[in-house]
Amino acid sequence: MGLRKPDPEIFNLACKQLEVFPQQCVFIGDHELADIQGAKKVGMKTIYFHPDPQINSKISDANLHDYQDIFMVLNQLSINTTQENTKQ
């Protein structure tokens, strides 16, 4: 394949395999260049993860410091997290 983040094609390939559009996706990443910038280039919403609450991204759509808060952050982004839209 030879693709690596932040190449937009890797994000587009993931969307194609999932049969969704990038605008329907949220990408959670811990690297601003590879994860956040790459995902934003194709139109995905982005969440920057870092366990230190003092470290944030200025370019992501949201910041996350504890995965227990994931649904709260998704709700802030107006992402539908109802039971039928999430995999168990």
TORVEXFI-956287 format. One record per residue (C-alpha): residue number from 0; residue in one letter; chain; x, y, z. Coordinates in steps of 0.02 Angstrom, whole numbers. Example, Ala and Ser with C-alpha at 12.3 -4.5 7.8 and 13.67 -1.06 7.14 Angstrom:
<vexpas>
+-----+---------+--------+--------+--------+--------+
! num ! residuo ! cadena !     c1 !     c2 !     c3 !
+-----+---------+--------+--------+--------+--------+
!   0 !       A !      A !    615 !   -225 !    390 !
!   1 !       S !      A !    684 !    -53 !    357 !
+-----+---------+--------+--------+--------+--------+
</vexpas>
This chain:
<vexpas>
+-----+---------+--------+--------+--------+--------+
! num ! residuo ! cadena !     c1 !     c2 !     c3 !
+-----+---------+--------+--------+--------+--------+
!   0 !       M !      A !      0 !      0 !      0 !
!   1 !       G !      A !    139 !    123 !     45 !
!   2 !       L !      A !     26 !    253 !    126 !
!   3 !       R !      A !     63 !    341 !    289 !
!   4 !       K !      A !    -23 !    475 !    389 !
!   5 !       P !      A !    -43 !    621 !    355 !
!   6 !       D !      A !    -68 !    571 !    172 !
!   7 !       P !      A !   -253 !    606 !    139 !
!   8 !       E !      A !   -268 !    445 !     40 !
!   9 !       I !      A !   -249 !    337 !    196 !
!  10 !       F !      A !   -398 !    426 !    274 !
!  11 !       N !      A !   -498 !    414 !    113 !
!  12 !       L !      A !   -456 !    228 !    100 !
!  13 !       A !      A !   -521 !    199 !    277 !
!  14 !       C !      A !   -683 !    289 !    232 !
!  15 !       K !      A !   -702 !    188 !     74 !
!  16 !       Q !      A !   -678 !     25 !    168 !
!  17 !       L !      A !   -807 !     80 !    297 !
!  18 !       E !      A !   -924 !    141 !    160 !
!  19 !       V !      A !   -940 !    314 !    237 !
!  20 !       F !      A !   -895 !    492 !    188 !
!  21 !       P !      A !   -756 !    582 !    283 !
!  22 !       Q !      A !   -885 !    709 !    345 !
!  23 !       Q !      A !   -971 !    565 !    436 !
!  24 !       C !      A !   -812 !    521 !    533 !
!  25 !       V !      A !   -725 !    577 !    690 !
!  26 !       F !      A !   -539 !    541 !    700 !
!  27 !       I !      A !   -458 !    531 !    871 !
!  28 !       G !      A !   -271 !    551 !    870 !
!  29 !       D !      A !   -123 !    597 !    977 !
!  30 !       H !      A !    -13 !    676 !    843 !
!  31 !       E !      A !    -60 !    846 !    774 !
!  32 !       L !      A !     28 !    830 !    607 !
!  33 !       A !      A !     -3 !    648 !    562 !
!  34 !       D !      A !   -174 !    625 !    642 !
!  35 !       I !      A !   -262 !    791 !    661 !
!  36 !       Q !      A !   -201 !    886 !    507 !
!  37 !       G !      A !   -217 !    732 !    397 !
!  38 !       A !      A !   -395 !    694 !    450 !
!  39 !       K !      A !   -449 !    876 !    438 !
!  40 !       K !      A !   -383 !    886 !    259 !
!  41 !       V !      A !   -512 !    759 !    202 !
!  42 !       G !      A !   -655 !    836 !    302 !
!  43 !       M !      A !   -660 !    728 !    458 !
!  44 !       K !      A !   -699 !    800 !    628 !
!  45 !       T !      A !   -548 !    781 !    742 !
!  46 !       I !      A !   -516 !    752 !    926 !
!  47 !       Y !      A !   -341 !    770 !    995 !
!  48 !       F !      A !   -300 !    651 !   1137 !
!  49 !       H !      A !   -169 !    683 !   1269 !
!  50 !       P !      A !   -180 !    621 !   1449 !
!  51 !       D !      A !   -105 !    784 !   1516 !
!  52 !       P !      A !   -248 !    911 !   1532 !
!  53 !       Q !      A !   -124 !   1053 !   1505 !
!  54 !       I !      A !    -81 !    992 !   1329 !
!  55 !       N !      A !   -209 !   1038 !   1197 !
!  56 !       S !      A !   -220 !   1056 !   1010 !
!  57 !       K !      A !   -271 !   1222 !    937 !
!  58 !       I !      A !   -316 !   1147 !    768 !
!  59 !       S !      A !   -424 !    999 !    821 !
!  60 !       D !      A !   -612 !   1015 !    838 !
!  61 !       A !      A !   -600 !    956 !   1019 !
!  62 !       N !      A !   -476 !    895 !   1149 !
!  63 !       L !      A !   -489 !    739 !   1254 !
!  64 !       H !      A !   -387 !    696 !   1407 !
!  65 !       D !      A !   -478 !    543 !   1475 !
!  66 !       Y !      A !   -569 !    415 !   1370 !
!  67 !       Q !      A !   -707 !    410 !   1501 !
!  68 !       D !      A !   -758 !    580 !   1431 !
!  69 !       I !      A !   -774 !    522 !   1250 !
!  70 !       F !      A !   -965 !    530 !   1241 !
!  71 !       M !      A !   -966 !    703 !   1320 !
!  72 !       V !      A !   -840 !    765 !   1190 !
!  73 !       L !      A !   -937 !    684 !   1047 !
!  74 !       N !      A !  -1095 !    767 !   1109 !
!  75 !       Q !      A !  -1005 !    935 !   1112 !
!  76 !       L !      A !   -964 !    906 !    928 !
!  77 !       S !      A !  -1148 !    863 !    898 !
!  78 !       I !      A !  -1104 !    685 !    850 !
!  79 !       N !      A !  -1251 !    565 !    866 !
!  80 !       T !      A !  -1200 !    432 !    992 !
!  81 !       T !      A !  -1366 !    341 !   1009 !
!  82 !       Q !      A !  -1362 !    153 !   1033 !
!  83 !       E !      A !  -1406 !    112 !    852 !
!  84 !       N !      A !  -1262 !    220 !    788 !
!  85 !       T !      A !  -1125 !    142 !    896 !
!  86 !       K !      A !  -1047 !    -29 !    888 !
!  87 !       Q !      A !  -1036 !   -130 !   1047 !
+-----+---------+--------+--------+--------+--------+
</vexpas>
